[in-house]
Each structure stands twice: as C-alpha cells, then as structure tokens.
Amino acid sequence: MSNLTLLERMLAFSASLSLFRRLVRYLTSFPNVKKQPLKVLVTGAAGQIGYALVPMIARGVMLGPDQPVILHMLDIPPAAEALNGVKMELIDAAFPLLKGVVATTDAVEACKGVNVAVMVGGFPRKEGMERKDVMSKNVSIYKEQATALEQHAAKNCKVLVVANPANTNALILKEFAPSIPEKNISCLTRLDHNRALGQISERLNVQVSDVKNVIIWGNHSSTQYPDVNHAVVTTAAGEKSVRELVANDQWLNNEFITTVQQRGAAIIKARKLSSALSAASSACDHIRDWVLGTPKGTWVSMGVYSEGSYNIPAGLIYSFPVTCKNGEWSIVQGLKIDEHSRAKMDATANELIEEKSLANSCLN
C-alpha cells in the first residue's frame, strides 16, 4: 500500500511539473512589451539649466528608469552651435533610455508630437530694464511657443514653465494654447518647496527625506509664502510637527521664510551664476510626481491654475499644495489657514494680479 502511495505521489508530481513547464513556455511565448518613447521638449536647452536638465531626463530621473525618451531641444539661433554641442554630448554619453535627439532653433519642429514640454527658455531681466520691458519680451516668446505647442504637441501634452516670471509666463502660454487643458499647464515652485525642505532638514539635523508637507503658496518670486504649519518630520517616535520640533516660532516666521524667498539671490552671489543644478533637479521632481504620482500622505507644491481654492482669485497660476495620481494633480483641501498665513497668501496673490495686468497691457 505504501509503495502504491509513493507511486501515486511521483505521478502527481510529474504531472504538476509538466503543467508548470507548459505554463512557463506559454508565458514566455509572448514578446517583451516595451514602453514607447515619450517625446520631451526642453526650451533654452543650450543654457545652464538646460545643460543640467537634459542628461537627467535621458537617465530616467524625470519619467522613470524604464521609460525611453526622445529629447527635443530648442534654443535661439545665436545658440545653435552650443545646442549642437549639447546634442553631441548626449550621443557620446550613450544613455540606454535615450532613443533620439532633435536639436533645433525652429519652434514648430521642436514641438512636433511632444508629450512633455519643459519651458526653460525666456528673456532675463537685465540691468536698467523695467519690469514691463522684460514682460513684453517674454509675452512675445511665450505667445510664439504656445502657438507652436497648440498646433503641434501631442493631445495631452503636459507643460512646465521654468523661466521667470514663471507663473505669468505660464498664464500667457495658457491663453495662446487654448486646446491644451488648463490642468496640463503648470509652473515650477518645486525648487522653492525643496529649498524649504532643505532648510528644515539643516535646522533639525535630520534627513531631508524625513521632512514632508511644507507648502509654497503663490508666486515664484520674493513674495512667495513658504508655510510649515502643516509640515511634519518622521522620527523614531512617529510623525512630529515641524513647529513642535523646531520650537522657535521667531525663526520659522522670519528668517526661515526670507531665506527660502531669497535663496536664488544668495546662490547668484555665491556662484556668480543663477541656480541650475537645483532648478533642473526640481523640474524632474515636478514632472515625475505629476506623471507617476505622489507618495501616500505626501503633498508637493505646484504652480497651477486657480479655480478659487483658499479664496485665491480664479484665473491666476498660483502655487498650491497638491497630490498627484494617474497623471492628474488635485489641490489639497481643508487646511487651516491662520491670520499670518492669510495675509502672506493674499500679498503674493496681489503681486500675481499686478503681473497679469502688466502682461495684458503688453498684449494690447
């Protein structure tokens, strides 16, 4: 009886093994499904930020380690030779995810079929120039590039404006690219958000990855409001509020805010050049979280189109706390706003209203 049982077990095992082998053969008979390359536009690609940004994109920092990309790089004609040099370096780096490079000074060619557009190019303010002069130059640039995106970009193209004045440049782009959904047009305040995380990390001597949920409200300018009232730090004893751990409201309400607001100027003073590496890294963070999603329980700051949340006037591109899922952002609702925060949020909104009015006067 025991021998028969052993034989039965051996036959059953053999049948199971045969079934397993057939299953493996069936599953491996399908070709490997590979992601199609996404086309990513970077304007101002021969400049400092562009030069730092394009290798990050090619390496998968922006869209993930398994997402192939084709880079479309645009710059002005005087930068054509430098732009070609950037293309040469990208080829020489032999990035496995990089499936093609377009380097051009033609906006139409640059915008053809792009899925993501990172607008780094813009006209910087020079000594002796009035704000209206700078705005007029950027209105012209963003009107032309918005028209090219409107006519030639992929249907669901996501747009990130980096060039200053970023919020208002994004608003101009929205006006001249009406077929691009307003939820697909944003501006970069993630750099300010990351700067705020870094300052808290340094103050508390903790890992920056353990700090979350700071907020940048408003304009990417010196009126922005870096808010830590809802920020927390992960500790061995669980999550603790930043205000509780810092235990110094004087620092949080004054020096911390001005340090984040004026960090760009401090870097220019130290480097004699503007932020490039950190701006490029933050642009990657912005797009990555937008496309792939934010971690559960974590929000980030994005300059997005206001529909009236937190009593911010509708029709501005304003930085809010957002979460992202399935390629869509949502403003975090229901956060308590104290009087100190309300005043600062309104002040930066008022500056954006003035910028919008100035831009409209340039258009007219």
LINUR-V995459 format. One record per residue. RES is the residue in three letters. PHI is phi in whole degrees, -180 to 180 (NA if undefined). PSI is psi in whole degrees, 0 to 359 (* if undefined). OMEGA is omega in degrees with one decimal (NA if undefined). Layout:
res->RES phi->PHI psi->PSI omega->OMEGA
res->RES phi->PHI psi->PSI omega->OMEGA
This chain:
res->MET phi->NA psi->318 omega->-179.1
res->SER phi->-67 psi->323 omega->177.9
res->ASN phi->-65 psi->320 omega->178.4
res->LEU phi->-64 psi->320 omega->178.3
res->THR phi->-63 psi->318 omega->178.7
res->LEU phi->-63 psi->318 omega->179.3
res->LEU phi->-64 psi->318 omega->178.2
res->GLU phi->-60 psi->319 omega->179.6
res->ARG phi->-65 psi->319 omega->-179.5
res->MET phi->-65 psi->319 omega->179.0
res->LEU phi->-65 psi->319 omega->179.6
res->ALA phi->-64 psi->318 omega->178.6
res->PHE phi->-63 psi->317 omega->-180.0
res->SER phi->-63 psi->320 omega->179.1
res->ALA phi->-66 psi->319 omega->179.4
res->SER phi->-65 psi->318 omega->-179.9
res->LEU phi->-63 psi->319 omega->178.7
res->SER phi->-64 psi->318 omega->178.5
res->LEU phi->-64 psi->319 omega->179.3
res->PHE phi->-62 psi->316 omega->-179.5
res->ARG phi->-64 psi->322 omega->178.6
res->ARG phi->-66 psi->322 omega->179.0
res->LEU phi->-65 psi->317 omega->178.8
res->VAL phi->-62 psi->315 omega->179.5
res->ARG phi->-61 psi->321 omega->-179.8
res->TYR phi->-65 psi->314 omega->-177.6
res->LEU phi->-68 psi->324 omega->-178.0
res->THR phi->-84 psi->357 omega->178.4
res->SER phi->-76 psi->342 omega->179.2
res->PHE phi->-81 psi->141 omega->176.0
res->PRO phi->-67 psi->151 omega->177.4
res->ASN phi->-63 psi->128 omega->178.8
res->VAL phi->-85 psi->116 omega->-178.4
res->LYS phi->-110 psi->146 omega->178.1
res->LYS phi->-68 psi->142 omega->174.4
res->GLN phi->-75 psi->145 omega->179.2
res->PRO phi->-62 psi->142 omega->171.1
res->LEU phi->-98 psi->141 omega->179.0
res->LYS phi->-93 psi->124 omega->-176.7
res->VAL phi->-118 psi->120 omega->177.2
res->LEU phi->-91 psi->134 omega->170.2
res->VAL phi->-126 psi->117 omega->174.8
res->THR phi->-90 psi->158 omega->-175.3
res->GLY phi->63 psi->34 omega->-168.6
res->ALA phi->-71 psi->342 omega->178.8
res->ALA phi->-87 psi->354 omega->-180.0
res->GLY phi->-82 psi->182 omega->-175.4
res->GLN phi->-60 psi->310 omega->-178.5
res->ILE phi->-66 psi->315 omega->179.4
res->GLY phi->-58 psi->317 omega->-179.7
res->TYR phi->-64 psi->326 omega->176.7
res->ALA phi->-78 psi->329 omega->-172.6
res->LEU phi->-79 psi->316 omega->-171.1
res->VAL phi->-62 psi->322 omega->176.2
res->PRO phi->-68 psi->330 omega->175.7
res->MET phi->-64 psi->317 omega->178.2
res->ILE phi->-63 psi->315 omega->-178.2
res->ALA phi->-65 psi->334 omega->-178.7
res->ARG phi->-88 psi->352 omega->177.7
res->GLY phi->98 psi->9 omega->-178.1
res->VAL phi->-67 psi->326 omega->-176.0
res->MET phi->-82 psi->314 omega->-170.3
res->LEU phi->-115 psi->2 omega->175.7
res->GLY phi->111 psi->155 omega->-173.2
res->PRO phi->-75 psi->356 omega->179.3
res->ASP phi->-120 psi->13 omega->-177.4
res->GLN phi->-106 psi->108 omega->176.0
res->PRO phi->-65 psi->152 omega->-179.1
res->VAL phi->-137 psi->154 omega->167.4
res->ILE phi->-120 psi->121 omega->-176.9
res->LEU phi->-89 psi->130 omega->171.3
res->HIS phi->-110 psi->116 omega->-176.9
res->MET phi->-113 psi->129 omega->-179.1
res->LEU phi->-123 psi->138 omega->171.4
res->ASP phi->-152 psi->176 omega->-177.3
res->ILE phi->-79 psi->157 omega->-176.9
res->PRO phi->-53 psi->320 omega->178.7
res->PRO phi->-61 psi->341 omega->-179.5
res->ALA phi->-100 psi->9 omega->-174.1
res->ALA phi->-59 psi->317 omega->-178.4
res->GLU phi->-66 psi->316 omega->177.4
res->ALA phi->-63 psi->321 omega->178.7
res->LEU phi->-62 psi->318 omega->177.4
res->ASN phi->-64 psi->326 omega->176.1
res->GLY phi->-64 psi->321 omega->176.1
res->VAL phi->-63 psi->318 omega->177.8
res->LYS phi->-60 psi->317 omega->179.2
res->MET phi->-59 psi->318 omega->-179.3
res->GLU phi->-67 psi->323 omega->177.4
res->LEU phi->-62 psi->319 omega->177.3
res->ILE phi->-64 psi->317 omega->-178.8
res->ASP phi->-65 psi->332 omega->-179.0
res->ALA phi->-74 psi->343 omega->175.5
res->ALA phi->53 psi->50 omega->178.1
res->PHE phi->-69 psi->123 omega->-178.6
res->PRO phi->-60 psi->328 omega->-177.5
res->LEU phi->-82 psi->347 omega->-175.4
res->LEU phi->-85 psi->112 omega->-174.1
res->LYS phi->-104 psi->4 omega->177.7
res->GLY phi->171 psi->155 omega->178.7
res->VAL phi->-137 psi->127 omega->172.5
res->VAL phi->-113 psi->124 omega->176.9
res->ALA phi->-122 psi->118 omega->-171.7
res->THR phi->-150 psi->161 omega->172.4
res->THR phi->-108 psi->7 omega->-179.0
res->ASP phi->-102 psi->118 omega->-174.7
res->ALA phi->-63 psi->323 omega->-179.2
res->VAL phi->-64 psi->311 omega->178.2
res->GLU phi->-60 psi->319 omega->-177.2
res->ALA phi->-66 psi->327 omega->-172.8
res->CYS phi->-90 psi->353 omega->-174.0
res->LYS phi->-61 psi->114 omega->171.9
res->GLY phi->71 psi->15 omega->-174.9
res->VAL phi->-73 psi->140 omega->178.9
res->ASN phi->-93 psi->330 omega->178.9
res->VAL phi->-134 psi->135 omega->178.3
res->ALA phi->-125 psi->122 omega->177.7
res->VAL phi->-112 psi->109 omega->-171.5
res->MET phi->-94 psi->91 omega->-177.4
res->VAL phi->-93 psi->330 omega->-176.9
res->GLY phi->-72 psi->140 omega->177.7
res->GLY phi->-172 psi->174 omega->179.9
res->PHE phi->-98 psi->116 omega->-178.1
res->PRO phi->-78 psi->152 omega->176.6
res->ARG phi->-73 psi->130 omega->-179.8
res->LYS phi->-110 psi->163 omega->-177.2
res->GLU phi->-56 psi->132 omega->177.6
res->GLY phi->88 psi->355 omega->-179.2
res->MET phi->-87 psi->140 omega->174.0
res->GLU phi->-82 psi->157 omega->-179.9
res->ARG phi->-57 psi->321 omega->-178.4
res->LYS phi->-65 psi->325 omega->178.2
res->ASP phi->-63 psi->315 omega->179.2
res->VAL phi->-65 psi->316 omega->-179.2
res->MET phi->-62 psi->319 omega->-179.7
res->SER phi->-61 psi->316 omega->178.5
res->LYS phi->-62 psi->315 omega->-176.8
res->ASN phi->-73 psi->328 omega->174.7
res->VAL phi->-59 psi->316 omega->179.7
res->SER phi->-63 psi->315 omega->-179.3
res->ILE phi->-63 psi->312 omega->-173.4
res->TYR phi->-77 psi->335 omega->173.0
res->LYS phi->-65 psi->314 omega->-179.6
res->GLU phi->-65 psi->313 omega->-176.6
res->GLN phi->-71 psi->327 omega->176.2
res->ALA phi->-65 psi->320 omega->178.7
res->THR phi->-62 psi->318 omega->178.8
res->ALA phi->-66 psi->319 omega->177.2
res->LEU phi->-65 psi->317 omega->179.9
res->GLU phi->-55 psi->319 omega->-173.2
res->GLN phi->-90 psi->337 omega->-168.4
res->HIS phi->-129 psi->346 omega->-178.8
res->ALA phi->-73 psi->163 omega->174.4
res->ALA phi->-62 psi->155 omega->-171.8
res->LYS phi->-57 psi->319 omega->-175.4
res->ASN phi->-108 psi->35 omega->-177.2
res->CYS phi->-58 psi->135 omega->174.8
res->LYS phi->-99 psi->132 omega->-173.9
res->VAL phi->-119 psi->131 omega->174.8
res->LEU phi->-122 psi->120 omega->177.5
res->VAL phi->-97 psi->125 omega->-179.0
res->VAL phi->-107 psi->322 omega->-174.4
res->ALA phi->-64 psi->138 omega->-179.6
res->ASN phi->-82 psi->149 omega->-4.5
res->PRO phi->-74 psi->108 omega->-166.4
res->ALA phi->-60 psi->314 omega->-177.0
res->ASN phi->-61 psi->314 omega->-176.2
res->THR phi->-76 psi->326 omega->173.1
res->ASN phi->-60 psi->320 omega->178.3
res->ALA phi->-66 psi->323 omega->179.3
res->LEU phi->-66 psi->319 omega->176.5
res->ILE phi->-62 psi->314 omega->179.7
res->LEU phi->-59 psi->317 omega->179.2
res->LYS phi->-59 psi->319 omega->-177.2
res->GLU phi->-64 psi->327 omega->-175.2
res->PHE phi->-103 psi->7 omega->173.3
res->ALA phi->-133 psi->63 omega->-171.8
res->PRO phi->-65 psi->338 omega->-179.4
res->SER phi->-79 psi->344 omega->174.7
res->ILE phi->-80 psi->123 omega->-178.0
res->PRO phi->-55 psi->141 omega->-178.5
res->GLU phi->-60 psi->333 omega->177.9
res->LYS phi->-73 psi->351 omega->179.9
res->ASN phi->-98 psi->5 omega->179.3
res->ILE phi->-117 psi->125 omega->-175.1
res->SER phi->-143 psi->169 omega->173.0
res->CYS phi->-130 psi->162 omega->-172.3
res->LEU phi->-85 psi->112 omega->164.2
res->THR phi->-123 psi->6 omega->178.1
res->ARG phi->-65 psi->331 omega->176.1
res->LEU phi->-62 psi->315 omega->178.0
res->ASP phi->-65 psi->319 omega->177.2
res->HIS phi->-58 psi->312 omega->-179.8
res->ASN phi->-67 psi->325 omega->176.2
res->ARG phi->-62 psi->319 omega->178.6
res->ALA phi->-64 psi->316 omega->176.1
res->LEU phi->-58 psi->317 omega->-178.8
res->GLY phi->-64 psi->320 omega->180.0
res->GLN phi->-66 psi->319 omega->177.6
res->ILE phi->-67 psi->318 omega->178.1
res->SER phi->-58 psi->314 omega->-180.0
res->GLU phi->-66 psi->318 omega->-177.6
res->ARG phi->-63 psi->319 omega->-175.8
res->LEU phi->-95 psi->356 omega->-178.2
res->ASN phi->56 psi->49 omega->176.7
res->VAL phi->-124 psi->166 omega->177.0
res->GLN phi->-69 psi->138 omega->-178.9
res->VAL phi->-63 psi->333 omega->178.6
res->SER phi->-69 psi->346 omega->178.3
res->ASP phi->-92 psi->358 omega->179.6
res->VAL phi->-107 psi->136 omega->179.0
res->LYS phi->-151 psi->165 omega->171.8
res->ASN phi->67 psi->33 omega->160.8
res->VAL phi->-72 psi->168 omega->178.5
res->ILE phi->-136 psi->139 omega->166.1
res->ILE phi->-109 psi->117 omega->176.9
res->TRP phi->-99 psi->136 omega->165.4
res->GLY phi->96 psi->227 omega->-170.5
res->ASN phi->-92 psi->147 omega->171.5
res->HIS phi->-82 psi->76 omega->-178.1
res->SER phi->-157 psi->186 omega->-178.9
res->SER phi->-74 psi->357 omega->175.2
res->THR phi->-94 psi->355 omega->179.7
res->GLN phi->-53 psi->154 omega->178.9
res->TYR phi->-117 psi->103 omega->173.4
res->PRO phi->-79 psi->117 omega->-169.9
res->ASP phi->-116 psi->124 omega->179.2
res->VAL phi->-111 psi->11 omega->-175.0
res->ASN phi->-63 psi->338 omega->-179.2
res->HIS phi->-116 psi->5 omega->-176.8
res->ALA phi->-78 psi->148 omega->-179.6
res->VAL phi->-135 psi->161 omega->175.8
res->VAL phi->-124 psi->133 omega->175.6
res->THR phi->-81 psi->121 omega->179.6
res->THR phi->-122 psi->175 omega->178.3
res->ALA phi->-62 psi->336 omega->-179.6
res->ALA phi->-97 psi->11 omega->-178.9
res->GLY phi->106 psi->189 omega->-178.6
res->GLU phi->-78 psi->132 omega->177.6
res->LYS phi->-124 psi->145 omega->-179.5
res->SER phi->-69 psi->147 omega->178.9
res->VAL phi->-62 psi->318 omega->-179.4
res->ARG phi->-62 psi->321 omega->179.3
res->GLU phi->-65 psi->317 omega->-176.0
res->LEU phi->-76 psi->321 omega->178.8
res->VAL phi->-70 psi->320 omega->176.5
res->ALA phi->53 psi->40 omega->179.1
res->ASN phi->-154 psi->84 omega->-177.9
res->ASP phi->-64 psi->330 omega->178.9
res->GLN phi->-60 psi->315 omega->178.9
res->TRP phi->-68 psi->314 omega->-176.9
res->LEU phi->-65 psi->325 omega->-175.8
res->ASN phi->-88 psi->353 omega->-176.0
res->ASN phi->-132 psi->280 omega->-173.4
res->GLU phi->-60 psi->317 omega->179.1
res->PHE phi->-58 psi->312 omega->-177.5
res->ILE phi->-63 psi->312 omega->-178.0
res->THR phi->-68 psi->327 omega->178.0
res->THR phi->-62 psi->315 omega->179.1
res->VAL phi->-68 psi->316 omega->-179.1
res->GLN phi->-60 psi->323 omega->-172.7
res->GLN phi->-108 psi->15 omega->-177.1
res->ARG phi->-62 psi->321 omega->179.5
res->GLY phi->-60 psi->316 omega->178.9
res->ALA phi->-65 psi->323 omega->179.2
res->ALA phi->-65 psi->323 omega->179.6
res->ILE phi->-70 psi->320 omega->176.6
res->ILE phi->-61 psi->319 omega->179.5
res->LYS phi->-63 psi->322 omega->-178.1
res->ALA phi->-79 psi->316 omega->-175.1
res->ARG phi->-92 psi->341 omega->-169.0
res->LYS phi->66 psi->15 omega->177.2
res->LEU phi->-144 psi->157 omega->-178.7
res->SER phi->-79 psi->168 omega->179.7
res->SER phi->-60 psi->130 omega->178.2
res->ALA phi->-127 psi->303 omega->-178.8
res->LEU phi->-59 psi->311 omega->-176.9
res->SER phi->-69 psi->326 omega->177.6
res->ALA phi->-67 psi->317 omega->179.0
res->ALA phi->-64 psi->316 omega->179.8
res->SER phi->-63 psi->319 omega->-179.8
res->SER phi->-68 psi->324 omega->176.1
res->ALA phi->-62 psi->319 omega->176.3
res->CYS phi->-63 psi->316 omega->178.1
res->ASP phi->-59 psi->315 omega->-177.9
res->HIS phi->-59 psi->307 omega->-177.4
res->ILE phi->-69 psi->319 omega->-178.2
res->ARG phi->-59 psi->311 omega->-179.3
res->ASP phi->-68 psi->324 omega->178.2
res->TRP phi->-62 psi->315 omega->-175.6
res->VAL phi->-81 psi->315 omega->-171.8
res->LEU phi->-98 psi->346 omega->176.4
res->GLY phi->104 psi->150 omega->175.7
res->THR phi->-88 psi->150 omega->176.6
res->PRO phi->-61 psi->150 omega->179.6
res->LYS phi->-59 psi->134 omega->178.7
res->GLY phi->82 psi->5 omega->-177.8
res->THR phi->-124 psi->137 omega->170.4
res->TRP phi->-120 psi->164 omega->179.1
res->VAL phi->-132 psi->173 omega->179.8
res->SER phi->-105 psi->131 omega->176.6
res->MET phi->-138 psi->140 omega->171.5
res->GLY phi->-80 psi->112 omega->-174.5
res->VAL phi->-134 psi->170 omega->-176.5
res->TYR phi->-73 psi->122 omega->-177.9
res->SER phi->-78 psi->134 omega->173.7
res->GLU phi->-113 psi->11 omega->176.8
res->GLY phi->114 psi->1 omega->178.1
res->SER phi->-58 psi->143 omega->178.6
res->TYR phi->56 psi->29 omega->178.4
res->ASN phi->59 psi->28 omega->172.6
res->ILE phi->-86 psi->130 omega->-176.4
res->PRO phi->-53 psi->136 omega->176.1
res->ALA phi->-66 psi->150 omega->176.2
res->GLY phi->94 psi->5 omega->173.5
res->LEU phi->-105 psi->152 omega->164.9
res->ILE phi->-91 psi->111 omega->-169.0
res->TYR phi->-133 psi->142 omega->-179.3
res->SER phi->-82 psi->126 omega->179.0
res->PHE phi->-127 psi->163 omega->167.1
res->PRO phi->-76 psi->131 omega->-178.7
res->VAL phi->-136 psi->155 omega->165.5
res->THR phi->-114 psi->155 omega->-177.8
res->CYS phi->-128 psi->140 omega->178.6
res->LYS phi->-155 psi->135 omega->177.8
res->ASN phi->54 psi->38 omega->176.8
res->GLY phi->78 psi->10 omega->-179.7
res->GLU phi->-124 psi->142 omega->175.2
res->TRP phi->-100 psi->153 omega->175.8
res->SER phi->-138 psi->133 omega->177.9
res->ILE phi->-69 psi->133 omega->176.0
res->VAL phi->-69 psi->124 omega->-175.7
res->GLN phi->-105 psi->160 omega->170.1
res->GLY phi->83 psi->11 omega->178.7
res->LEU phi->-75 psi->139 omega->-179.9
res->LYS phi->-75 psi->131 omega->-178.7
res->ILE phi->-117 psi->118 omega->179.4
res->ASP phi->-86 psi->174 omega->-174.8
res->GLU phi->-62 psi->320 omega->179.4
res->HIS phi->-60 psi->314 omega->-179.9
res->SER phi->-67 psi->318 omega->-178.9
res->ARG phi->-57 psi->316 omega->-178.3
res->ALA phi->-63 psi->318 omega->-178.9
res->LYS phi->-72 psi->323 omega->177.5
res->MET phi->-64 psi->321 omega->179.7
res->ASP phi->-71 psi->323 omega->-179.1
res->ALA phi->-63 psi->316 omega->-179.6
res->THR phi->-73 psi->329 omega->174.2
res->ALA phi->-65 psi->321 omega->179.4
res->ASN phi->-64 psi->322 omega->176.7
res->GLU phi->-63 psi->320 omega->179.4
res->LEU phi->-67 psi->325 omega->176.2
res->ILE phi->-63 psi->318 omega->177.5
res->GLU phi->-63 psi->317 omega->179.3
res->GLU phi->-64 psi->319 omega->179.0
res->LYS phi->-62 psi->316 omega->179.0
res->SER phi->-63 psi->319 omega->179.0
res->LEU phi->-64 psi->317 omega->178.5
res->ALA phi->-62 psi->318 omega->179.4
res->ASN phi->-64 psi->324 omega->178.8
res->SER phi->-67 psi->327 omega->176.6
res->CYS phi->-68 psi->322 omega->179.3
res->LEU phi->-67 psi->326 omega->-176.9
res->ASN phi->-84 psi->* omega->NA
